[in-house]
């Protein structure tokens, strides 16, 4: 098969999959979300096909991903199940477009540091905005100050912890680069496994109760939607407050566990 150029278009979905979804992409441990492995990569080539019929660049597609993420968060300002359901759908759409920007970049050979940067902006900002908006929901938006400040502050605190937790992974890459070490491969096992036996066992046990994964935009929108259904029985504001009260302390535990796991592994060692 001839190598595609920046201007050619795929002649079939199969050809597009071959170029845009190579094995090294599908086998990534962290960059590939479970929804992508489950079904989004089966759907994304059809949307990528449409993007490739336009002049939109890979970075332009990432721009759509960012907007979808922000729309996901702000839809939570719509009270009740309606806002939570819309956030659930838009969260899936964001992840679908997130698959497409990389596929467009691989087909057109447009991969660049700017694209990676924009992708980080999209995920960081979305996963910070969702708990902020959850804080407004828990405060009973629209609310009268200062009655709701406790819940908006808790939402902001959760957002800060989530961003710090995500930043730990980037800090590892920065530390390794500054120390002249090779870039970490995105695969399971190896240097990411804690060297201590107890920590390794705790890490394995976390796979069966992966609360540390609740803070991705997809998982957050799913759990907010579930609690909105609970709110039909106990009241929407009460359900949102219960959820926020549980997520905030668990996020601290996830942050601490992540930090300890990094320090106990070979990720930041020569």
N, C-alpha and C positions, 0 to 999 in steps of 0.2 A: 504494500500500500504506500503511495507517495506521501511524503511528509507534508502535513497541512501548513499553509502559510497564514499570514495574518488576514488575508482577504478571501480565501476559499471557505466554502461552507461544507459541512458534512453531507454525504450523499445518502446516509442512512443512520438510524439510531444506533445500530450495532457499531458502525464506524466511529460515531461520536463517543460511545461508551469505551471503545478500545483506547482512544486517545485521552479522553477526559477523566476516565475512572480507572487508572492503572492499578495493579495490585498493591503497590506501595501506598496508595491513597486509601483503598478500602481496608487495609490491614492496620491503619494507625490506631494506637491504643487510646490516645487522649483527644487528638484533634477531630476524630471521627465520632460524633455523638451517636448514642444507641438508636435514636430515631432514624438517623441516616442509614445505619446498617440494617435496621428493621424494614424500612419501606421508602424513605425519602430518596435514596440513590436509585430506586427503581422508577421513581416519578420524575426526578430532576432533569434527566436528559431531554424530556419533552419540552420543559420550560426553557432549558438552555438552547434548544433548537430554535425557539422563537426569538430569544435574545440575539442569537447569531445571525438572524435575518435582518437585524437592525445595525446601526452604527454605534450602539451603546458599548462602551469599553467594559472590561472586567471591573475596573474601579467604579464605573457608573452603576453596575449591577450591585456592587457592595454598598453604594449609596442607597439603593432601594432596600437592601437588607437593613441598613441603619434606620431608615424611616419606618420599616415594618416593626422593628424592635421598639422604637419610641411609641408607635401607635399601640403596640401591645401593652406597654406600661400605662399610658394615659387612658386606655379604654377601661381600666379598673376604676376610674372616677365615675363611671356609669354605675349606679347603685344596683345591688342585688345580683341575681344569677345572670342577667343580661350582660353586664360588664365583664363578669368572670368568664362567661362563655365566649365572648368576643375576644378576650385576651388569650384564651386557650387556642382559638383558631388562628389568630394573628401570630402567636408564638410559634405555631407549626409552620406558618407561612414564612416567618423570618428564617427558620432553619432550612426550609426548602430553597429560599433564595441564597442562603449561605452556601449551600451545595453548588448552586449554579455559578456563583462568581468565580469559584476555583475552576469549574469546568470550562467556562468561557476563557479564563486566563490560560489554561493548559492547551485549549484548541488554538487560540490565537497567539500563544507564546507571549503573553503580556504580564507574566509574573514579575512583581517588583516589590521593593521594600514599602513603597507607598500603599500597595494593596494589602500587605500584611498589617501595616499601621492602621488603615481604615477598618480592617476586620476587627482588630483589637478595640478600636473606638466603639464599634457597633456593639460588641458583646459586653464590654465594660459598662458603657452608658446604659444599655438596656437592663443589665442585671443589677445596676444601682437604682434605676428609676422604678423598677417593679416594687421593691420593698418600700420606697418612698411613697408611692401611690397606695400601697397596702396600708401604710400608716394613716393616710387620709381616709381610706375606707373605714379603718378601725375607729377613727375619730368621729365617724358619722358624717362625712363630707356631704353637703357644706355644713360646717360646724361653727359655733361661736367661740372665739378666743376668750379666755385661755383654757376652756374646758377640755379641748381636744389636744392640747400641746403634749400631754404625756404620750399619746399614741403616735403623733407625728414625729416626736423626738425618738421614740423607739423604732419607728420605721427608718429614720435617718441613721440611727445607730446600726441597725441591721444592714443597711446599704453600705456603710463604711466598712463593716466587718467583711462583707462579701467581696468588696473591692480589694481589701487587704489580702484576703485568702487567694483571690485570683492573681494578685500581684506577686505572691510568693513564687509561683512558677516562672514568671518573667524574671524575678530576681535571681533565680538559679541560673538562667541562661546568661544574664548579664555578668554574674559572678564568674561563671566558667569562661566566658569570652575575655573578661579582664585578666583572668589567670592564665590565659593562653591554652585552655583545654578545648578538646573537640566538642562539637555540638552534640547534645544528647539525641539519640534516636528515639522516635515516638513509638515505643513498643513496650510490651509488658515484661516485667522481670528485670534482670540485669542490675544496673546501678540504682534503680529506683527502689529495690527491696531493702528494708532496714537491716543492718548487720546484726543487731541484737535479736536473740531468739524470741524473747517476750514481745518485742515490738513487731517482729515478723508475724507472730501468731495473731496479735491484735489487728494487724493490717489484713490478714486473711479473714479474720472474723468479721471485719467491717464490710466485706463483700456480701454477707448475708443480711446485714442491717445498714445499708449504705446511706445513713442520714446525711453524711457529708456531701452527697450529691444532690441534695434538695435545693441547692442555691443556684442552679443553672436556670436560665429563663424558662425552658420547657418544663422542668420539674416544678418550678414555682407556680407557673400558670395552671398546671394540672392540679396541684394541691389547693390553690386558691379556689379553683372551680369546685373541687370536692367539698371544701368548707362552705362554699356558697349554697350548696345543696343542703348541708347540715343547717345552714342559716334559715332554711324554710321552716325548720322545726323550732329552733332556739332563738331566732332573730338574726338578721344579717350582721348587724354591728357586733353583737355578742360573739358570733362565730369568727368574725375577722379578728376580734381582740384575743380570742383564745388562740388562734393560729399564730398571730404575731408574738404572743407571750411564750409560745413554744419554740418558734423559729429563732428568736433572738438569743436565748441562752445556748441552744444547740449550736448556733453558728460560732459562738465563742469556743465551744468544745472542738468543733471542726477546724477552726483556725489554729488552735493550740496543737491538735493532733497532726495537722499538716506540717506545721513548723518542726515538730519533734521528728516526724517521719523523714523530712528533708535532711535534718542535721544528723540523723542516725543512719542515713544511706550514703552511698558513694557519689551522690550527685554533686556535692560541694567539696569533694576530696580530690587530691592529686592522684 
